[in-house]
Amino acid sequence: MKRWHNHLVARIPNQSGDSGPVEVTAEHRDASSAVLSQLCEEVSSPAPASKPLWVEVGHYEQNGFLNPSLYGFWVLSLLDTVPPEPQIPGLQELGSEWVAERVSEWASADEVDAILNGERRSLQSPNSSSEEFPTVWACVLDTSIETQIESTLTSLAMLLARQELVAQTPAEDVETLSSEAARVDEETTNIVGEEIRVNGWRNAARIIQARARASGFSLHVSYRATIMSNETVRSRMPLMRHIYNTLPSARGAIDGIVGMMTQPWRIAGSSPIQALQAARDAMDAIGVSTLTAHCARDAFVCGVGAISLESAPLGNPWVIRPENILEIGKDSAVIRTESGSETVRPALCMKGAEAPQSNYGLSLLEPLIVNSSNRDTFLKTLITSKVFQGVTTHVPQEALDWARTMEPFAARQLELIDNRVSEVFNPAALRLSEPAKTDIYSQGFARMEPAFGSIFVGSRETGE
C-alpha cells in the first residue's frame, strides 16, 4: 500500500490556464532563469525541519509536439539498487500464458512477460529527496514567465499537500486516495492562483513556506541551469523505452509523428523519368526512410538520435545507438568507441526536447514517468488479484477478499491512466493516423530495446 501512496504523491496533473506557447528567444531564456532563481530563494525555508523536501527547478523546452497546457512535471531520479520482487503465490502453478490471457484487455503478452520477468527499477519518491539527491521540477520554457511562476509555485504547494494527505490516509483507505488527491490538487491550484492574482507571487511563495513550517516540513528549492547531464540522459534511455513500450497512447503519438515526418518519401523534378526512378530505387535500397524513422523515434523517446552518413553514397548509412552518442551538433556526432571517442561527420542528428545550456536532447516522454510507474503498479496489482482468484484452494480468505476488491479498482485505474497520458501530447499530434509499424520500422523492431521491465516509485534508503 505504501508504494501506491508514493506514486500518487509524485503525480502532478497538468495545470490549467489560457496562456499559449511563446517564442523562446535569448531574452526570454535569460528572464525566465532570473525570475525562477528569485522564486526559489523566496519559497525556500530558512533552515531544515524534521521532514525536509529538497527540490531543484530547471527548464525544459519542448518542440511543439506536447500539449501547450503542459506547464511542468516532476523528474524522478533512478535509484541504483532495487530489492528483489516477491513472487506472486500461485503464479508458477498457473503460468504466464494463463496470466497474459486474463489481462489481455490491458496489456500485451510481451508486457506481461516484462513486468513478471524483466529488470525492475526504482525511482526516487519526492518525499525521500535529500540535499545530495533532490527531486527536480521541470518548468516548460515555452510559456510566459507569469505561467512559469504560477505553475512552479502550484507544484510546490501540491507537493506539500500530497505529503499531508498521505500521512493522514490509513493504508486500508487506499481506494479513496486517488479521488482525494484530485480534490486536494484542485483546491491547491485555486488557492495559489488566487493568491498570486490578489497579492502577487512573492506573497504566495511566503505562504507556501509558512505552510511547510506549520506541517513540520521545510522546503529547500534551488534553480538548476540544466536539469540533466548528458550522462544522466543516457542512463534513463531504458526507462524511456519502457514508457514507449507500455503506454499505448504515448506509443501511438510518437509513431504518428514519426510517420508524418518520414512517410512517404517522394522524389520529383524536371529530370527524366528514368533518372527519378533510379533515385527512388537507390533510396529504397539503402532504406533512407526507415533509417530516418528509427533516428526520429530515438530522438523523441531517448532524447537524441543520429545517422552516420560517412559512407554515403557509396556505402550504406547506419543508425548510431543513442547510448553511444556523447554529443551532437548540426551535422556531426561525437560517439563512444572502444578506444575512447570519435567524431562522425557528416551525420543526420535529431533531438527530442531541449534544456538551456545543453548540447544534448531530452526525451519527450519524461512527463510520463509517474504515469508509467502507476500503470506498472496497477497492472501488477491486477495480475496478482487474478492469480489469487485463479488458485482459490491455496489462498487465504483474507487475500481472496482483497483480490475481489482490488481487481475492479486496478482495472479502473489502468483506464484512467491511458486517458491522462493522451493529455500530455499536442491534440494535433494525437489526430495523426498511427501507421503500421511494418511501414516505418525495420522488421522485428516494433518494440524498443534495451528497456526496463517495470518501474516503481520508492525510497533511496530502502528501494521500496
C-alpha positions in Angstrom: 0.0 0.0 0.0 2.8 2.4 0.8 4.2 2.3 -2.7 0.9 3.4 -4.1 0.9 6.3 -1.8 4.3 7.4 -3.1 3.1 7.0 -6.7 0.1 9.2 -6.1 2.2 11.8 -4.3 4.6 12.1 -7.2 1.9 12.7 -9.9 1.3 16.4 -10.6 -1.6 16.9 -13.2 -1.4 19.4 -16.0 -2.0 23.0 -14.9 -5.0 24.8 -16.4 -4.9 28.2 -17.9 -5.2 30.3 -21.0 -1.5 31.1 -21.6 -0.5 29.9 -25.1 3.1 29.0 -26.2 5.6 31.8 -26.6 8.6 32.2 -28.8 11.7 31.1 -26.9 14.3 33.9 -27.5 17.6 34.5 -25.7 15.9 37.3 -23.8 13.1 35.0 -22.8 15.5 32.4 -21.6 17.5 34.9 -19.5 14.4 36.5 -18.0 12.9 33.1 -17.2 16.1 31.9 -15.4 16.4 35.1 -13.4 12.8 35.0 -12.2 12.8 31.3 -11.3 16.1 31.8 -9.4 14.4 34.5 -7.3 11.3 32.4 -6.8 13.4 29.5 -5.5 15.0 31.9 -2.9 11.7 33.3 -1.8 9.9 29.9 -1.3 12.8 28.2 0.5 12.7 27.6 4.2 15.4 29.3 6.3 16.5 26.1 7.9 15.9 22.3 7.6 13.0 20.9 9.6 12.4 17.3 10.7 10.9 16.5 7.3 12.9 18.4 4.7 12.0 18.4 1.0 14.8 19.2 -1.4 13.8 20.4 -4.9 15.7 21.7 -7.9 13.9 23.7 -10.6 15.1 23.7 -14.2 13.8 24.5 -17.7 12.5 22.0 -20.4 12.0 23.3 -23.9 9.6 21.2 -25.9 9.3 21.4 -29.7 5.5 21.7 -30.2 4.6 18.0 -30.0 3.5 18.3 -26.4 0.3 19.9 -25.1 0.6 23.7 -24.8 -1.1 23.4 -21.5 1.6 21.2 -20.0 3.4 23.7 -17.9 5.7 21.4 -16.0 6.3 18.0 -14.5 8.4 16.1 -11.8 11.6 14.4 -12.9 12.2 11.4 -10.6 15.8 10.1 -10.2 16.6 6.5 -11.0 17.8 4.6 -7.9 20.9 2.4 -8.1 19.6 -0.6 -6.1 16.3 -2.4 -6.2 15.2 -5.1 -3.7 14.1 -8.4 -5.2 10.5 -8.6 -6.2 8.4 -11.0 -4.1 6.9 -13.9 -6.1 3.1 -14.0 -6.6 1.8 -17.1 -4.8 0.2 -19.4 -7.3 1.8 -17.8 -10.4 4.1 -20.7 -11.1 1.2 -23.1 -10.9 -0.9 -21.1 -13.4 1.9 -19.9 -15.7 2.5 -16.6 -17.5 0.3 -17.6 -20.5 -2.7 -18.0 -18.2 -2.0 -14.6 -16.8 -1.5 -12.9 -20.2 -4.8 -14.3 -21.4 -6.7 -12.9 -18.4 -5.2 -9.4 -18.7 -5.1 -9.2 -22.5 -7.5 -6.3 -22.4 -5.0 -4.1 -20.6 -1.6 -5.4 -21.6 0.2 -7.4 -24.4 1.8 -10.8 -23.7 5.2 -9.1 -24.1 4.4 -6.5 -21.5 3.1 -9.2 -19.1 6.4 -11.1 -19.5 8.4 -7.9 -19.0 6.6 -7.0 -15.8 6.9 -10.5 -14.4 10.5 -11.4 -15.5 12.1 -8.2 -16.7 14.5 -5.9 -14.9 12.8 -3.8 -12.2 14.0 -0.3 -11.5 13.0 2.1 -8.8 12.5 5.9 -9.0 13.1 8.2 -6.0 9.9 9.5 -4.4 9.8 13.2 -3.8 9.3 12.6 0.0 12.7 10.7 0.1 14.6 13.5 -1.5 17.8 14.8 0.1 20.3 17.6 -0.4 22.5 15.2 -2.4 19.6 13.7 -4.4 16.9 16.4 -4.8 13.7 16.0 -6.8 13.6 18.1 -10.0 10.7 20.2 -11.2 11.0 20.7 -15.0 9.3 24.0 -15.9 8.3 24.3 -19.5 10.2 27.2 -21.1 7.7 27.7 -24.0 5.3 29.6 -21.8 5.0 33.1 -20.4 7.0 34.0 -17.3 3.8 34.5 -15.4 2.7 31.0 -16.3 6.1 29.6 -15.2 5.8 31.3 -11.8 2.2 30.1 -11.1 2.8 26.5 -12.3 6.1 26.2 -10.3 4.5 27.6 -7.1 1.5 25.4 -7.6 3.6 22.3 -8.0 5.5 23.0 -4.7 2.2 23.7 -2.9 0.8 20.4 -4.3 3.9 18.5 -3.1 3.3 19.7 0.4 -0.4 19.0 0.3 0.2 15.5 -1.0 2.6 14.7 1.8 0.0 15.8 4.3 -2.7 13.7 2.6 -0.6 10.6 2.5 0.3 11.0 6.2 -3.4 11.3 7.1 -4.8 8.5 5.0 -4.9 5.0 6.6 -3.5 2.2 4.5 -6.9 0.5 4.3 -8.3 3.6 2.6 -6.0 3.4 -0.5 -9.0 3.3 -2.8 -10.1 6.8 -1.8 -6.6 8.3 -2.2 -6.9 8.9 -5.9 -10.1 11.0 -5.6 -8.8 12.8 -2.5 -5.6 13.7 -4.3 -7.6 15.1 -7.2 -9.6 17.2 -4.8 -6.5 18.5 -3.0 -4.8 19.3 -6.3 -7.8 21.4 -7.5 -8.1 23.2 -4.2 -4.3 23.9 -4.1 -4.4 25.2 -7.7 -7.2 27.6 -7.0 -5.7 28.9 -3.7 -2.3 29.6 -5.2 -3.7 31.1 -8.4 -5.9 33.4 -6.4 -3.2 34.5 -4.0 -0.9 35.4 -6.9 -3.6 37.4 -8.6 -4.5 39.3 -5.5 -1.3 39.8 -3.6 1.5 38.8 -6.0 3.7 35.8 -6.4 6.2 36.7 -3.7 3.5 36.7 -1.1 2.2 33.3 -2.4 5.8 32.0 -2.0 5.9 33.1 1.6 2.5 31.5 2.3 3.8 28.1 0.9 6.9 28.4 3.1 4.8 29.1 6.1 2.5 26.1 5.4 5.6 23.9 5.2 6.7 25.1 8.6 3.3 24.5 10.1 3.2 21.0 8.8 6.6 20.0 10.1 8.2 20.2 6.7 10.8 22.6 5.2 11.3 23.4 1.5 14.8 23.8 0.0 14.5 24.9 -3.6 17.2 26.0 -6.0 17.4 26.7 -9.7 19.4 24.4 -12.0 20.5 25.8 -15.3 20.4 22.3 -17.0 18.1 19.7 -15.5 20.1 16.7 -16.6 23.7 16.0 -17.6 24.3 14.0 -20.8 25.3 11.0 -18.8 22.1 11.2 -16.8 20.0 11.3 -20.0 21.9 8.2 -21.3 21.2 6.3 -18.1 17.5 7.0 -18.4 17.2 5.7 -22.0 16.0 2.2 -21.0 13.4 3.9 -18.8 12.1 6.0 -21.7 11.9 2.9 -23.9 9.9 1.2 -21.2 7.4 4.1 -21.3 7.2 3.8 -25.1 6.7 0.1 -25.0 4.0 0.1 -22.3 1.8 3.2 -22.7 -0.4 2.8 -25.8 -1.3 6.5 -26.2 2.3 7.6 -25.9 3.4 5.0 -28.4 0.7 5.9 -30.8 1.5 9.6 -30.6 5.2 9.0 -31.2 4.6 6.7 -34.1 2.1 9.1 -35.7 4.7 11.9 -35.5 7.5 9.7 -36.9 5.2 8.5 -39.7 4.3 12.1 -40.6 7.9 13.1 -40.7 9.3 10.2 -42.7 6.4 8.7 -44.9 6.1 8.8 -47.8 9.3 9.8 -49.3 8.9 11.4 -52.7 11.4 12.4 -55.3 10.2 14.7 -58.1 11.7 17.2 -60.5 12.4 18.0 -64.1 14.8 15.2 -64.6 13.9 12.3 -67.0 11.5 9.7 -65.5 14.2 7.1 -65.7 16.6 9.2 -63.6 13.9 9.9 -61.0 13.0 6.3 -60.8 16.7 5.3 -60.3 16.9 7.8 -57.5 13.8 6.3 -55.8 15.2 2.8 -56.2 18.5 3.9 -54.7 16.7 5.4 -51.7 14.7 2.3 -51.2 17.8 0.1 -51.5 19.6 1.8 -48.6 16.4 2.2 -46.6 16.7 6.0 -46.0 13.1 6.5 -44.9 13.3 3.5 -42.4 16.6 4.7 -41.0 15.2 8.2 -40.6 12.2 6.8 -38.8 14.4 4.9 -36.3 16.5 8.1 -35.8 13.4 10.2 -35.2 12.0 7.7 -32.7 15.3 7.5 -30.9 15.3 11.3 -30.6 11.7 11.6 -29.3 12.0 8.6 -26.9 15.6 8.7 -25.8 16.4 12.4 -26.3 18.9 12.0 -29.2 19.1 10.2 -32.5 21.7 10.2 -35.2 22.5 8.5 -38.6 26.1 8.3 -39.8 26.4 9.4 -43.4 30.2 8.9 -43.6 30.0 6.1 -46.1 27.3 7.5 -48.3 26.7 7.5 -51.2 29.0 4.5 -51.9 28.2 2.7 -48.7 25.0 2.4 -46.6 24.3 4.9 -43.8 23.7 3.5 -40.3 21.8 4.5 -37.2 24.0 5.2 -34.2 22.9 3.6 -30.9 21.7 6.5 -28.7 23.7 5.3 -25.6 26.8 5.7 -27.7 26.1 9.4 -28.6 28.2 11.7 -26.4 27.4 15.0 -28.1 25.6 16.1 -31.2 26.0 19.1 -33.5 24.3 20.3 -36.6 26.0 17.8 -38.9 28.2 15.8 -36.6 28.1 13.5 -33.6 30.7 12.5 -31.0 30.3 8.8 -30.3 31.7 6.4 -27.8 34.1 3.8 -29.1 36.2 1.0 -27.6 39.3 3.2 -27.6 37.5 6.4 -26.4 35.5 8.6 -28.7 35.5 9.9 -32.3 33.6 12.4 -34.3 31.2 11.1 -37.0 30.8 13.6 -39.9 28.6 14.1 -41.8 25.7 12.9 -39.6 22.0 13.5 -39.5 21.3 14.5 -35.9 18.0 15.0 -34.1 16.9 16.0 -30.6 13.7 15.5 -28.7 13.1 18.3 -26.2 15.9 20.6 -25.1 17.4 22.2 -22.0 19.1 25.6 -21.8 22.9 25.5 -21.9 23.0 21.9 -23.2 24.3 20.4 -26.4 22.1 17.3 -25.9 18.4 16.4 -26.1 15.8 15.3 -23.6 13.0 12.7 -24.1 9.5 13.8 -25.0 8.3 11.0 -22.6 9.9 12.5 -19.4 6.5 14.0 -18.4 5.0 10.4 -18.4 7.3 8.8 -15.9 4.9 8.8 -13.0 2.0 7.7 -15.2 4.2 4.8 -16.3 5.1 3.8 -12.8 1.4 4.0 -11.8 0.5 1.7 -14.7 3.1 -0.9 -13.7 1.9 -0.8 -10.1 -1.8 -1.3 -11.0 -1.0 -3.9 -13.7 0.9 -5.9 -11.2 -2.0 -5.5 -8.7 -4.4 -6.7 -11.4 -2.2 -9.7 -12.2 -1.9 -10.6 -8.5 -5.7 -10.3 -7.9 -6.3 -12.6 -11.0 -3.8 -15.2 -9.8 -5.2 -15.2 -6.2 -8.7 -15.8 -7.6 -7.4 -18.5 -10.0 -5.9 -20.7 -7.3 -8.6 -20.3 -4.6 -7.7 -23.6 -2.8 -4.3 -22.1 -1.9 -5.2 -18.6 -0.9 -6.5 -17.5 2.5 -9.9 -15.9 2.6 -8.5 -12.5 3.5 -6.3 -12.5 0.4 -9.3 -13.5 -1.7 -11.4 -10.7 -0.4 -8.5 -8.3 -1.1 -8.3 -9.7 -4.7 -12.0 -9.3 -5.4 -11.9 -5.7 -4.2 -8.7 -4.7 -5.9 -9.4 -6.2 -9.4 -12.0 -3.7 -10.4 -10.1 -0.9 -8.7 -6.9 -1.7 -10.6 -8.7 -2.1 -13.9 -10.4 1.3 -13.5 -7.1 3.0 -12.7 -5.5 1.5 -15.8 -8.2 3.0 -18.0 -7.8 6.4 -16.3 -4.0 6.4 -16.8 -4.2 5.9 -20.5 -6.6 8.9 -20.7 -4.2 11.1 -18.7 -1.3 10.0 -21.0 -3.1 11.4 -24.0 -3.4 14.8 -22.3 0.4 15.2 -22.4 0.6 15.4 -26.2 -0.5 18.1 -28.5 -4.0 17.3 -29.7 -2.8 17.8 -33.3 -0.2 15.0 -32.8 -2.9 12.7 -31.4 -5.0 13.2 -34.6 -2.2 11.9 -36.8 -3.0 8.5 -38.1 -0.8 5.8 -36.5 1.0 4.0 -39.3 1.6 0.2 -39.2 5.0 -0.4 -37.6 5.9 -2.6 -40.5 5.6 0.5 -42.7 8.0 2.7 -40.8 10.4 0.5 -38.7 12.5 -2.5 -39.6 11.1 -5.9 -39.1 11.4 -7.1 -35.5 12.0 -3.6 -34.1 8.4 -2.5 -33.2 9.5 -2.6 -29.5 12.4 -0.6 -28.4 15.3 -2.3 -26.6 17.0 -2.4 -24.3 14.3 -1.4 -21.9 13.4 -1.9 -18.2 10.7 -4.4 -17.5 8.9 -2.4 -14.8 9.4 0.7 -12.7 8.0 2.0 -9.4 8.5 4.9 -7.0 10.4 4.1 -3.8 12.9 5.3 -1.2 16.6 5.7 -1.8 17.2 4.1 1.7 15.1 1.0 1.2 14.4 0.9 -2.5 10.6 0.5 -1.8 
